[in-house]
Amino acid sequence: MAIPVGVWIGLSNSAWLALNPIIQIFKPVSPLVWLPIALAIFNAAEPSAIFVIFITSLWSTIINTAEGVVNVPRDYLEVAQVLEMPRWKQLFKVILPASLPYIFTGLRISLGIAWLVIVAVEMLTGGVGIGFFVWDEWNRLDVSSVFLAVFVIGLTGLILDYALAQLQALVTHRPARS
């Protein structure tokens, strides 16, 4: 959802003026604030967790995608106009490909935020997952298991980011910088 919204904001100054204040208000809100709101809305831990992960990781991809669209070189758009390329074709053949580095940067940041929030939400909602494991081991005073979990969380984040960087290299035909 973030990529289409980011493209729309990047293409439309009025969309930017309308949505940027909303983005700037919701972007810094902590996942800890969203969780009780989500629990009140959904009355269940799992959909609440999904909502909190979604709402907190959305903003980086929206902002980076919009920035990528805005920063498409003017020359590219002028060539597309000279070739009398329809607007939809400009979007798919010029704007999106030129924006991909920005989009992937947003996705990598959003993935990191999502992973952080998953662990936090699992700690608070309980049941299963690495976050629940950390909290459970802390309550048992097994600090060595907590440190092991920190290592596993960090390693998993590294692997996820590396995989997304490799996908970026594949899609953009640029060497990966992971």
VOGU-3710 file (C-alpha; in Angstrom, 3 decimals, decimal comma):
1> maipvgvwig> 0,000/0,000/0,000  2,863/2,395/0,769  4,335/2,338/-2,740  1,146/3,399/-4,601  0,467/6,095/-1,994  4,065/7,310/-2,290  3,813/7,400/-6,089  0,555/9,350/-5,866  2,067/11,841/-3,421  5,169/12,177/-5,587
11> lsnsawlaln> 3,130/12,860/-8,722  0,585/15,223/-7,192  1,554/18,369/-5,330  -1,992/18,684/-3,959  -1,824/15,092/-2,615  1,505/15,974/-0,987  0,027/19,099/0,613  -2,994/17,137/1,851  -1,252/13,987/3,105  2,131/15,211/4,335
21> piiqifkpvs> 0,702/16,717/7,562  -1,080/13,425/8,298  2,114/11,464/7,651  4,148/13,784/9,856  1,592/13,447/12,685  1,370/9,639/12,592  4,995/8,814/11,699  6,516/9,468/15,146  3,757/7,723/17,126  5,212/4,839/19,110
31> plvwlpiala> 4,050/1,261/18,528  3,275/1,188/22,253  0,610/3,838/21,676  -0,912/2,047/18,677  -1,262/-1,297/20,470  -4,037/-0,366/22,947  -5,893/1,454/20,156  -5,624/-1,643/17,937  -6,720/-3,928/20,781  -9,764/-1,713/21,358
41> ifnaaepsai> -10,644/-1,858/17,660  -9,945/-5,541/16,929  -10,501/-7,147/20,365  -7,831/-9,732/19,551  -4,058/-9,823/19,805  -3,153/-11,143/16,339  -5,005/-8,618/14,140  -3,921/-5,874/16,547  -0,300/-6,900/16,154  -0,605/-6,924/12,367
51> fvifitslws> -2,189/-3,474/12,425  0,543/-2,051/14,677  3,285/-3,502/12,465  1,544/-2,097/9,390  0,884/1,398/10,747  4,393/1,869/12,138  6,355/0,542/9,164  4,338/2,282/6,443  5,763/5,788/6,618  9,360/5,225/5,495
61> tiintaegvv> 8,283/3,582/2,270  5,693/6,268/1,529  8,155/9,104/2,090  11,034/7,487/0,187  8,807/6,496/-2,731  7,411/10,026/-3,001  10,934/11,450/-2,853  12,055/9,052/-5,580  9,185/10,064/-7,849  9,851/13,767/-7,283
71> nvprdyleva> 13,545/13,270/-8,048  13,142/11,528/-11,406  15,510/13,460/-13,679  13,675/16,051/-15,763  15,536/14,821/-18,849  13,886/11,406/-18,548  10,414/12,952/-18,475  11,213/15,303/-21,357  12,389/12,394/-23,521  9,166/10,535/-22,695
81> qvlemprwkq> 7,154/13,591/-23,759  9,140/13,939/-26,998  8,341/10,291/-27,712  4,683/11,133/-27,005  4,521/8,433/-24,381  1,136/8,322/-22,590  1,205/9,208/-18,875  0,540/5,623/-17,738  3,435/4,389/-19,848  5,685/7,134/-18,445
91> lfkvilpasl> 4,766/5,867/-14,986  5,727/2,262/-15,693  8,625/2,796/-18,110  10,267/5,936/-16,677  9,055/7,071/-13,253  8,924/3,750/-11,378  12,239/2,398/-12,711  13,988/5,689/-11,913  12,435/5,667/-8,414  13,407/2,099/-7,516
101> pyiftglris> 16,528/2,972/-5,493  14,435/5,280/-3,296  11,619/2,739/-3,051  13,976/-0,019/-1,938  15,600/2,277/0,605  12,150/2,905/2,058  11,362/-0,808/2,022  14,597/-1,642/3,836  13,901/0,959/6,521  10,291/-0,222/6,820
111> lgiawlviva> 11,430/-3,833/7,114  13,756/-2,904/9,974  10,968/-1,038/11,737  8,549/-3,923/11,165  11,003/-6,423/12,647  11,563/-4,188/15,678  7,809/-3,766/16,176  7,093/-7,487/15,758  9,390/-8,273/18,667  7,918/-5,490/20,829
121> vemltggvgi> 4,315/-6,474/20,090  5,057/-10,132/20,844  6,468/-9,075/24,200  3,279/-7,219/25,038  0,643/-9,546/23,603  2,296/-12,782/24,719  1,792/-16,260/23,398  4,425/-17,035/20,783  7,404/-15,524/19,017  10,857/-14,273/19,876
131> gffvwdewnr> 9,471/-11,242/21,726  7,407/-13,480/23,991  10,461/-15,712/24,457  12,566/-12,708/25,601  9,932/-11,592/28,070  9,355/-15,113/29,358  13,094/-15,724/29,844  13,461/-12,367/31,591  10,680/-13,336/33,990  12,581/-16,576/34,698
141> ldvssvflav> 15,721/-14,469/35,272  17,550/-16,355/32,512  19,599/-13,427/31,217  21,827/-15,641/29,056  18,761/-16,699/27,054  17,793/-13,037/26,683  21,250/-12,291/25,251  20,915/-15,269/22,923  17,553/-13,894/21,757  19,148/-10,479/21,142
151> fvigltglil> 21,710/-12,191/18,912  18,991/-14,141/17,064  16,891/-10,972/16,594  19,879/-9,054/15,240  20,998/-11,903/12,979  17,474/-12,302/11,605  17,314/-8,555/10,917  20,653/-8,763/9,124  19,478/-11,679/6,982  16,196/-9,948/6,103
161> dyalaqlqal> 17,990/-6,734/5,127  20,572/-8,669/3,119  17,809/-10,522/1,242  16,047/-7,262/0,412  19,355/-5,711/-0,708  19,916/-8,687/-3,024  16,398/-8,290/-4,418  17,125/-4,595/-4,961  20,310/-5,462/-6,856  18,405/-7,951/-8,979
171> vthrpars> 15,572/-5,543/-9,805  17,624/-2,377/-10,295  20,603/-4,072/-11,986  22,956/-2,299/-9,580  25,443/-3,993/-7,260  24,108/-4,666/-3,774  25,387/-2,549/-0,924  24,334/-4,598/2,052
//
